[in-house]
Amino acid sequence: MKKILLATVALVALGATAPALAADLAARPYTKAPAYAPTPIYNWTGFYIGGHIGGAFDGNNSLSGSGSDGRFLGGVQGGADYQFAPNWVVGIEAEYSWLTSNNNGVLFPGGTLVTSKNDELGSVTGRIGYAIGPALIYAKGGYAFKDGDHINAFSGGVPVAFTTDGNHRDGYTVGGGVEYMFAPSWSAKIEYQYYNFGSGTFTSGPADIVGNRFHDDEHTVKAGINYRFNWGGPVVAKY
């Protein structure tokens, strides 16, 4: 009987203190989870036009002075890009450059001086790149053309006749670079581009040049700026 009485008193005491303990435990305030902020992917899709400046250097087996003398170039470009998957970019670009004249040449052992003049370069290329934030790293390649085969030969300062084989107007080009989107609708680029118009051989003319073979190519480094149309702002990645 005594044990039952003690147990009853303990239960009554516990019931009296439970509300007080619950009152001492403050309710946890509601805290909203931070909103998920997806990483923006810059939108390269659309058309663009722009301009560029830089330098051109002849190849080591060229008729313009063995590649040691650079020439200034400037020109225009335009194209279109498409972004997918979601960081890859493919596109097509047309480019045209004007070059300053090069008065150098190659002096052959018999005294014949041969010079080559090329004042314009153009290309139509495809390109593929990978976007990392506002930067696009890309490679390009395709068809190249120039203003023609302007080769001259002189013996004792007097022009002499000669012939060559091959077509030195059409060729190919490859290159690559980095383009950076620094403001809505605006991007800047720096790129290297190699132009190859094949090789040729002198088939007639002064004896010291007949049979000699030459290579017709150009190395260029360009910096440019583009204005982009159909700008849609950054594309938000979806996961």
C-alpha positions as CSV (number, residue, x, y, z in Angstrom):
1,M,0.0,0.0,0.0
2,K,2.9,2.3,0.9
3,K,4.5,1.6,-2.5
4,I,1.3,2.4,-4.4
5,L,1.0,5.7,-2.5
6,L,4.6,6.7,-3.4
7,A,4.1,5.9,-7.1
8,T,1.0,8.0,-7.2
9,V,2.7,11.0,-5.6
10,A,5.6,10.7,-8.1
11,L,3.2,10.6,-11.1
12,V,1.4,13.7,-9.8
13,A,4.6,15.6,-9.4
14,L,5.8,14.7,-12.9
15,G,2.5,15.8,-14.4
16,A,2.9,19.2,-12.6
17,T,6.4,19.9,-13.8
18,A,6.0,18.8,-17.4
19,P,4.1,21.9,-18.5
20,A,6.8,24.1,-16.9
21,L,9.6,22.2,-18.7
22,A,7.8,22.6,-22.0
23,A,7.4,26.3,-21.4
24,D,11.1,26.6,-20.8
25,L,11.9,25.0,-24.3
26,A,11.5,27.9,-26.8
27,A,10.1,27.0,-30.2
28,R,12.8,26.8,-32.9
29,P,12.3,29.8,-35.4
30,Y,11.6,28.9,-39.0
31,T,14.6,29.4,-41.3
32,K,14.1,29.3,-45.0
33,A,16.8,27.3,-46.9
34,P,19.0,29.5,-49.2
35,A,17.7,29.6,-52.7
36,Y,19.7,27.6,-55.3
37,A,21.6,29.9,-57.6
38,P,22.6,28.0,-60.8
39,T,25.8,29.0,-62.6
40,P,25.1,31.2,-65.6
41,I,26.4,30.0,-69.0
42,Y,27.1,32.9,-71.3
43,N,25.2,32.7,-74.6
44,W,27.3,32.6,-77.7
45,T,24.4,31.8,-80.1
46,G,23.9,34.5,-82.8
47,F,25.5,36.5,-85.6
48,Y,28.4,38.9,-85.2
49,I,30.6,41.3,-87.2
50,G,33.9,42.9,-86.2
51,G,37.4,43.9,-87.1
52,H,41.0,42.9,-86.4
53,I,44.6,44.0,-86.5
54,G,47.8,42.0,-86.2
55,G,50.9,40.8,-88.0
56,A,51.8,38.4,-90.8
57,F,55.0,36.4,-91.2
58,D,56.1,34.5,-94.3
59,G,57.1,30.8,-94.1
60,N,60.8,29.8,-94.0
61,N,60.7,28.6,-97.7
62,S,59.0,31.7,-99.0
63,L,60.1,34.1,-101.7
64,S,59.5,37.1,-99.5
65,G,62.5,37.0,-97.3
66,S,62.6,33.7,-95.3
67,G,59.9,34.6,-92.8
68,S,62.0,37.0,-90.7
69,D,60.1,40.3,-91.5
70,G,56.7,40.8,-90.2
71,R,54.0,42.9,-91.9
72,F,51.1,44.8,-90.4
73,L,47.6,43.6,-91.3
74,G,44.1,44.8,-90.6
75,G,40.7,43.5,-91.7
76,V,37.1,42.6,-91.0
77,Q,35.2,39.4,-90.0
78,G,31.7,38.2,-89.6
79,G,30.0,34.9,-88.7
80,A,27.5,33.0,-86.7
81,D,27.8,30.7,-83.6
82,Y,25.5,28.1,-82.0
83,Q,25.9,27.0,-78.4
84,F,24.8,23.5,-77.2
85,A,25.2,20.7,-74.7
86,P,25.6,23.3,-72.9
87,N,29.1,24.6,-73.1
88,W,30.1,23.6,-76.6
89,V,30.0,26.2,-79.5
90,V,30.2,25.6,-83.2
91,G,30.2,28.3,-85.9
92,I,31.2,29.6,-89.3
93,E,33.3,32.7,-90.0
94,A,34.4,34.7,-93.0
95,E,37.5,36.9,-92.6
96,Y,39.4,39.3,-94.9
97,S,42.7,41.0,-94.2
98,W,44.8,43.7,-95.9
99,L,48.6,43.5,-95.5
100,T,51.3,46.1,-95.9
101,S,53.7,45.5,-98.8
102,N,56.9,43.5,-98.5
103,N,59.8,44.6,-100.7
104,N,62.1,41.8,-99.7
105,G,63.0,38.8,-102.0
106,V,65.4,35.9,-102.6
107,L,68.7,36.4,-104.4
108,F,69.7,33.3,-106.3
109,P,73.3,32.3,-106.9
110,G,73.3,33.5,-110.5
111,G,72.2,37.0,-109.5
112,T,68.5,36.6,-110.2
113,L,66.3,38.3,-107.6
114,V,62.8,36.9,-107.1
115,T,60.2,38.8,-105.1
116,S,56.7,37.9,-104.1
117,K,53.9,40.3,-103.2
118,N,50.7,39.4,-101.3
119,D,48.6,42.3,-100.1
120,E,45.3,40.5,-99.2
121,L,44.3,37.3,-97.3
122,G,40.9,35.8,-96.9
123,S,39.3,32.7,-95.4
124,V,36.0,30.9,-94.8
125,T,36.3,28.6,-91.8
126,G,34.3,26.5,-89.4
127,R,35.2,26.6,-85.8
128,I,34.4,24.7,-82.6
129,G,35.0,25.8,-79.1
130,Y,34.3,25.3,-75.4
131,A,32.9,28.0,-73.2
132,I,34.3,28.5,-69.7
133,G,32.3,31.3,-68.1
134,P,32.7,34.4,-70.4
135,A,35.7,32.9,-72.2
136,L,35.6,30.7,-75.3
137,I,38.6,28.6,-76.3
138,Y,38.3,27.5,-80.0
139,A,40.0,25.9,-83.0
140,K,39.2,26.8,-86.6
141,G,40.0,25.6,-90.1
142,G,38.8,25.8,-93.7
143,Y,39.3,27.4,-97.1
144,A,41.8,30.2,-97.7
145,F,42.4,32.6,-100.6
146,K,44.6,35.5,-101.5
147,D,44.8,38.3,-104.1
148,G,46.9,36.3,-106.6
149,D,50.3,35.1,-107.5
150,H,52.4,38.2,-107.7
151,I,55.9,36.9,-108.3
152,N,58.6,38.9,-110.2
153,A,62.1,38.1,-111.3
154,F,64.9,40.5,-112.0
155,S,68.4,40.0,-113.5
156,G,70.7,43.0,-113.2
157,G,67.7,45.1,-112.1
158,V,65.9,44.2,-115.4
159,P,62.6,42.2,-115.2
160,V,62.9,38.7,-116.8
161,A,60.3,36.3,-118.0
162,F,59.7,33.0,-116.2
163,T,56.9,30.4,-115.5
164,T,55.8,28.4,-112.4
165,D,53.5,25.5,-111.9
166,G,50.7,25.3,-109.4
167,N,47.8,27.5,-108.3
168,H,48.9,29.9,-105.5
169,R,45.6,31.7,-105.1
170,D,43.6,29.0,-103.2
171,G,44.6,27.0,-100.2
172,Y,43.7,26.1,-96.6
173,T,44.0,27.6,-93.2
174,V,44.0,26.3,-89.6
175,G,44.3,28.1,-86.3
176,G,42.8,28.8,-82.9
177,G,42.4,31.3,-80.2
178,V,40.5,32.7,-77.2
179,E,37.5,35.0,-77.3
180,Y,36.2,36.8,-74.2
181,M,32.7,38.3,-73.7
182,F,33.5,41.5,-71.7
183,A,30.0,43.1,-72.1
184,P,26.6,42.3,-73.4
185,S,26.9,42.1,-77.2
186,W,30.7,42.7,-77.2
187,S,33.5,40.2,-77.3
188,A,37.3,40.4,-77.9
189,K,39.6,37.8,-79.3
190,I,43.2,36.9,-79.9
191,E,44.1,34.2,-82.3
192,Y,46.8,32.5,-84.4
193,Q,46.0,31.5,-88.0
194,Y,48.2,29.7,-90.5
195,Y,47.6,30.0,-94.3
196,N,49.0,27.5,-96.8
197,F,48.8,28.0,-100.6
198,G,50.9,25.1,-101.6
199,S,54.3,24.8,-103.3
200,G,55.5,25.7,-106.7
201,T,58.5,25.2,-109.0
202,F,60.1,27.5,-111.5
203,T,59.6,25.7,-114.9
204,S,61.3,28.3,-117.1
205,G,63.4,31.5,-116.8
206,P,67.0,32.2,-115.9
207,A,69.1,29.1,-115.4
208,D,69.7,29.7,-111.7
209,I,66.0,29.6,-110.8
210,V,64.7,26.9,-113.1
211,G,63.9,23.7,-111.0
212,N,63.9,25.6,-107.7
213,R,60.9,24.9,-105.5
214,F,59.3,27.3,-103.1
215,H,56.6,27.2,-100.5
216,D,53.8,29.7,-100.3
217,D,52.4,30.2,-96.8
218,E,51.7,32.8,-94.1
219,H,51.6,32.8,-90.3
220,T,49.4,35.5,-88.7
221,V,48.6,36.7,-85.2
222,K,45.5,38.8,-84.8
223,A,43.6,40.7,-82.1
224,G,40.0,41.6,-82.8
225,I,36.7,42.8,-81.4
226,N,33.2,41.6,-82.3
227,Y,29.7,43.0,-82.0
228,R,27.1,40.3,-81.4
229,F,23.5,40.4,-82.6
230,N,20.5,38.4,-81.1
231,W,22.1,38.7,-77.7
232,G,19.9,36.9,-75.2
233,G,21.8,37.4,-72.0
234,P,23.3,34.6,-69.9
235,V,21.6,31.2,-70.3
236,V,20.9,29.5,-66.9
237,A,22.0,25.9,-66.6
238,K,19.2,23.5,-65.8
239,Y,19.8,20.4,-63.7
